[in-house]
Amino acid sequence: MITDHAVHRYMQRMHGLKPSEYSMKKERQKLKKLLRTAIKQGACGLKIHGGKFVIVDGDVVTFLRNDDRRLKDKRNNCSDKYYKAKKLGIYE
């Protein structure tokens, strides 16, 4: 599942858009295609150009930009289970 929060944060942090400026349903469908493989493989996140989706127990819960200080917090580090989207062949 991709939470509303994750969709909102992705659209806000990567595209600078407010919820009134995009369709939640359409964006969730696009993100499902992008994230499907990582979720199936049990990843705790997915790196894309500009940031990372955070996956907890199979649910996409948020999106963090690369410059977000929380990505440097070792307590939240699961780099061994992060997948690069380009490596999975689902994003360039």
PyRosetta script that sets phi, psi and omega in degrees:
from pyrosetta import init, pose_from_sequence

init()
pose = pose_from_sequence("MITDHAVHRYMQRMHGLKPSEYSMKKERQKLKKLLRTAIKQGACGLKIHGGKFVIVDGDVVTFLRNDDRRLKDKRNNCSDKYYKAKKLGIYE")
pose.set_psi(1, 143.8)
pose.set_omega(1, 175.0)
pose.set_phi(2, -111.1)
pose.set_psi(2, 115.9)
pose.set_omega(2, -176.1)
pose.set_phi(3, -69.8)
pose.set_psi(3, 156.5)
pose.set_omega(3, 174.5)
pose.set_phi(4, -57.0)
pose.set_psi(4, -40.7)
pose.set_omega(4, -179.5)
pose.set_phi(5, -57.2)
pose.set_psi(5, -45.0)
pose.set_omega(5, -179.3)
pose.set_phi(6, -63.1)
pose.set_psi(6, -42.0)
pose.set_omega(6, 178.5)
pose.set_phi(7, -63.8)
pose.set_psi(7, -47.2)
pose.set_omega(7, 179.6)
pose.set_phi(8, -58.7)
pose.set_psi(8, -46.8)
pose.set_omega(8, -177.6)
pose.set_phi(9, -65.4)
pose.set_psi(9, -39.5)
pose.set_omega(9, 178.0)
pose.set_phi(10, -62.7)
pose.set_psi(10, -49.0)
pose.set_omega(10, -178.4)
pose.set_phi(11, -65.7)
pose.set_psi(11, -36.6)
pose.set_omega(11, 179.0)
pose.set_phi(12, -71.6)
pose.set_psi(12, -50.2)
pose.set_omega(12, -172.4)
pose.set_phi(13, -79.4)
pose.set_psi(13, -29.1)
pose.set_omega(13, -179.6)
pose.set_phi(14, -97.5)
pose.set_psi(14, -30.1)
pose.set_omega(14, -173.9)
pose.set_phi(15, -119.3)
pose.set_psi(15, -6.9)
pose.set_omega(15, 178.8)
pose.set_phi(16, 67.5)
pose.set_psi(16, 27.3)
pose.set_omega(16, -176.6)
pose.set_phi(17, -103.0)
pose.set_psi(17, 148.0)
pose.set_omega(17, 174.2)
pose.set_phi(18, -91.2)
pose.set_psi(18, 158.2)
pose.set_omega(18, -179.3)
pose.set_phi(19, -54.2)
pose.set_psi(19, -30.8)
pose.set_omega(19, -179.5)
pose.set_phi(20, -74.1)
pose.set_psi(20, -7.8)
pose.set_omega(20, -175.5)
pose.set_phi(21, -101.4)
pose.set_psi(21, 5.1)
pose.set_omega(21, 178.6)
pose.set_phi(22, -152.5)
pose.set_psi(22, 164.1)
pose.set_omega(22, 178.4)
pose.set_phi(23, -94.3)
pose.set_psi(23, 118.7)
pose.set_omega(23, 179.4)
pose.set_phi(24, -57.4)
pose.set_psi(24, -44.4)
pose.set_omega(24, -177.1)
pose.set_phi(25, -61.7)
pose.set_psi(25, -46.9)
pose.set_omega(25, -179.1)
pose.set_phi(26, -65.2)
pose.set_psi(26, -43.5)
pose.set_omega(26, -178.6)
pose.set_phi(27, -67.9)
pose.set_psi(27, -38.3)
pose.set_omega(27, 177.6)
pose.set_phi(28, -61.8)
pose.set_psi(28, -41.3)
pose.set_omega(28, 178.6)
pose.set_phi(29, -62.0)
pose.set_psi(29, -42.9)
pose.set_omega(29, 178.0)
pose.set_phi(30, -62.0)
pose.set_psi(30, -43.3)
pose.set_omega(30, -178.3)
pose.set_phi(31, -69.5)
pose.set_psi(31, -33.2)
pose.set_omega(31, 177.1)
pose.set_phi(32, -58.8)
pose.set_psi(32, -43.8)
pose.set_omega(32, 178.9)
pose.set_phi(33, -63.4)
pose.set_psi(33, -40.9)
pose.set_omega(33, -178.8)
pose.set_phi(34, -66.9)
pose.set_psi(34, -40.6)
pose.set_omega(34, -170.2)
pose.set_phi(35, -96.3)
pose.set_psi(35, -11.3)
pose.set_omega(35, -174.0)
pose.set_phi(36, -50.5)
pose.set_psi(36, -50.1)
pose.set_omega(36, -175.8)
pose.set_phi(37, -65.0)
pose.set_psi(37, -43.6)
pose.set_omega(37, 179.9)
pose.set_phi(38, -61.7)
pose.set_psi(38, -42.2)
pose.set_omega(38, 179.4)
pose.set_phi(39, -64.2)
pose.set_psi(39, -45.8)
pose.set_omega(39, -179.7)
pose.set_phi(40, -61.0)
pose.set_psi(40, -32.5)
pose.set_omega(40, -178.4)
pose.set_phi(41, -86.8)
pose.set_psi(41, 3.3)
pose.set_omega(41, 176.1)
pose.set_phi(42, 78.2)
pose.set_psi(42, 25.0)
pose.set_omega(42, 179.6)
pose.set_phi(43, -68.1)
pose.set_psi(43, 153.1)
pose.set_omega(43, 174.7)
pose.set_phi(44, -98.0)
pose.set_psi(44, 1.3)
pose.set_omega(44, 177.4)
pose.set_phi(45, -176.9)
pose.set_psi(45, 170.4)
pose.set_omega(45, 177.6)
pose.set_phi(46, -139.4)
pose.set_psi(46, 120.4)
pose.set_omega(46, 178.6)
pose.set_phi(47, -85.1)
pose.set_psi(47, 130.3)
pose.set_omega(47, 171.6)
pose.set_phi(48, -129.5)
pose.set_psi(48, 171.3)
pose.set_omega(48, 178.7)
pose.set_phi(49, -58.0)
pose.set_psi(49, 119.1)
pose.set_omega(49, 176.1)
pose.set_phi(50, 98.3)
pose.set_psi(50, -11.7)
pose.set_omega(50, -179.4)
pose.set_phi(51, 176.3)
pose.set_psi(51, -166.2)
pose.set_omega(51, -176.9)
pose.set_phi(52, -141.9)
pose.set_psi(52, 137.1)
pose.set_omega(52, 169.2)
pose.set_phi(53, -85.4)
pose.set_psi(53, 141.3)
pose.set_omega(53, 177.9)
pose.set_phi(54, -105.0)
pose.set_psi(54, 127.0)
pose.set_omega(54, -178.3)
pose.set_phi(55, -116.8)
pose.set_psi(55, 126.5)
pose.set_omega(55, 179.2)
pose.set_phi(56, -126.2)
pose.set_psi(56, 120.5)
pose.set_omega(56, -179.9)
pose.set_phi(57, 50.8)
pose.set_psi(57, 41.8)
pose.set_omega(57, 176.9)
pose.set_phi(58, 82.6)
pose.set_psi(58, -1.3)
pose.set_omega(58, 178.8)
pose.set_phi(59, -107.8)
pose.set_psi(59, 135.0)
pose.set_omega(59, 175.8)
pose.set_phi(60, -83.4)
pose.set_psi(60, 115.8)
pose.set_omega(60, -171.0)
pose.set_phi(61, -104.7)
pose.set_psi(61, -25.4)
pose.set_omega(61, 179.1)
pose.set_phi(62, -165.1)
pose.set_psi(62, 175.3)
pose.set_omega(62, 176.1)
pose.set_phi(63, -132.3)
pose.set_psi(63, 131.6)
pose.set_omega(63, 179.3)
pose.set_phi(64, -119.8)
pose.set_psi(64, 135.3)
pose.set_omega(64, 175.4)
pose.set_phi(65, -72.4)
pose.set_psi(65, 157.1)
pose.set_omega(65, -178.9)
pose.set_phi(66, -59.1)
pose.set_psi(66, -27.5)
pose.set_omega(66, -178.6)
pose.set_phi(67, -88.5)
pose.set_psi(67, 5.4)
pose.set_omega(67, 179.8)
pose.set_phi(68, -72.7)
pose.set_psi(68, 127.2)
pose.set_omega(68, -177.3)
pose.set_phi(69, -62.0)
pose.set_psi(69, -25.6)
pose.set_omega(69, -179.3)
pose.set_phi(70, -64.3)
pose.set_psi(70, -22.6)
pose.set_omega(70, 177.8)
pose.set_phi(71, -71.3)
pose.set_psi(71, -18.8)
pose.set_omega(71, -180.0)
pose.set_phi(72, -91.6)
pose.set_psi(72, -7.1)
pose.set_omega(72, 179.9)
pose.set_phi(73, -74.2)
pose.set_psi(73, 113.4)
pose.set_omega(73, -175.5)
pose.set_phi(74, -62.0)
pose.set_psi(74, -25.8)
pose.set_omega(74, 179.8)
pose.set_phi(75, -66.2)
pose.set_psi(75, -25.5)
pose.set_omega(75, -179.4)
pose.set_phi(76, -102.5)
pose.set_psi(76, 12.0)
pose.set_omega(76, -174.4)
pose.set_phi(77, -82.8)
pose.set_psi(77, 123.2)
pose.set_omega(77, 174.9)
pose.set_phi(78, -133.3)
pose.set_psi(78, 40.4)
pose.set_omega(78, -171.9)
pose.set_phi(79, -57.6)
pose.set_psi(79, -26.6)
pose.set_omega(79, 179.9)
pose.set_phi(80, -69.9)
pose.set_psi(80, -18.4)
pose.set_omega(80, 179.4)
pose.set_phi(81, -115.0)
pose.set_psi(81, 12.0)
pose.set_omega(81, 172.6)
pose.set_phi(82, -83.1)
pose.set_psi(82, 141.3)
pose.set_omega(82, 178.4)
pose.set_phi(83, -114.9)
pose.set_psi(83, 139.1)
pose.set_omega(83, 175.2)
pose.set_phi(84, -86.5)
pose.set_psi(84, 127.3)
pose.set_omega(84, -175.8)
pose.set_phi(85, -59.2)
pose.set_psi(85, -38.6)
pose.set_omega(85, -179.1)
pose.set_phi(86, -63.3)
pose.set_psi(86, -39.0)
pose.set_omega(86, 179.7)
pose.set_phi(87, -63.1)
pose.set_psi(87, -35.8)
pose.set_omega(87, 179.5)
pose.set_phi(88, -79.3)
pose.set_psi(88, -7.9)
pose.set_omega(88, 178.7)
pose.set_phi(89, 75.5)
pose.set_psi(89, 26.5)
pose.set_omega(89, -177.8)
pose.set_phi(90, -116.9)
pose.set_psi(90, 0.1)
pose.set_omega(90, -178.6)
pose.set_phi(91, -160.5)
pose.set_psi(91, 144.0)
pose.set_omega(91, 179.0)
pose.set_phi(92, -108.1)
pose.dump_pdb("model.pdb")
